[in-house]
Amino acid sequence: MNKEALLLNIDKIHTTKMGVDRIKKNLKLDTNNVVEYCKKKVLANNCNIYKQGKNWYCEIDNIKITINSYSYTIITAHTIR
């Protein structure tokens, strides 16, 4: 599926309170605005965006962000080893 579908709906991307905590812990972030952090990563020109099943995967800077393709909820983000 074309990554344009995700990019056209960038304003719908959000996460839950538990998602904020999980992403902050996994990426060792010192910000509460993890949604904006993730959106900036997704919008970067060198971000590799692909869809598998019901999720979008966005890989950039050794980070993988998982976004549900129906609700645009950031499920998790973690470093790629």
Secondary structure, 3 states (H helix, E strand, C coil): CCCHHHHHCHHHCECCHHHHHHHHHHHCCCCCCHHHHHHHHHHCCCCEEEEECCEEEEEECCEEEEEECCCCEEEEEEECC
